[in-house]
Amino acid sequence: MASGNPEFSDEFLLQRIIDYPALYKKDSPDYKSHLKKENCWQKVATAINVDVAIVKSRFKSLREKYRRELKLEEAATRSGSGSNNRKPWSLKTFFDFMMDGSQHRA
């Protein structure tokens, strides 16, 4: 949780963001439009009832966590890596869905 709002959770945030592909899909026509992205961020922040800066910061943190998880997953499947007893990150499948079709730079 990243704010004092008791209803603000990472999953709740991602559920709001998924409605705005311009925020996370590089192949979205609006991805490069700063104004449209700012409007989307404002709508997400309003829906969650927190500041835009908090929403952006938390999403950036979650996106970085997703990229780290991809790297760990890749390393665990390499030959000679041994057994993998790590519990999968609970939001990884959510991000897999969001990032489907996007380029992963792990």
Secondary structure, DSSP 8 states (H G I E B T S, - for coil): --SS-TT--HHHHHHHHTT-GGGT-TTSTTTT-HHHHHHHHHHHHHHHTS-HHHHHHHHHHHHHHHHHHHHHHHHHTSTT---------TTHHHHHHHHTTS----
